[in-house]
Amino acid sequence: MATANATPDSFKMEYHPKASHVTEYESFSTYRRQSFQPSLFDDAPWAPFLSQVNFEIAELTHQSAMSKEQINQLLKLIWLIAGGQSGFTLRSYNDVMNAWSRVIPQLMPLQEHIILVPYKKDKLKYEIYARPLWKWALDLLEDPLLTPHFMWDAQCLCKHNGVRFECFIHEPWTANRWWDIQASLISVH
């Protein structure tokens, strides 16, 4: 849609000059309605478990806080019912724990923080467990299923009011501060 043909239901997406994107115009009916086709498909989201059913059973035993004896009994029942079919290989508590131990190194560890709170003449001690925010952000940036959805370039979003385009903000990358940050960055072209 050309600027000359702008109507009250049109939107303009102007990118920061350092972004090397052309300004886009869309009508109200098509604004942000693009269908997303994932660039990657994870055909084994349960990995490193050997199968999806192994993951689902291990997850159930974990969520249920089952004891070793309960897990062994559940697995005996499953094997009686399934007759050894469906790719299910967990046969004992140890198999479940070994499967979880393969997953743990892939997860960001929790870090313990001690908070001391003055109370009367004592100090109360609270143990807090958290994941480092910076490490979590870096993990997100390394996820090939998420990175296509990140918006790196500042945008100025405007809606036509019948006379002219008026800017509005609805995401962090459409705010003035993001634009100013991108303006302050050194060009690397």
Salt bridges, closest charged atoms under 4 A:
GLU14 OE1 - LYS12 NZ 3.97
ASP139 OD1 - LYS135 NZ 2.90
ASP153 OD2 - HIS21 NE2 3.28
GLU171 OE2 - HIS170 ND1 3.84
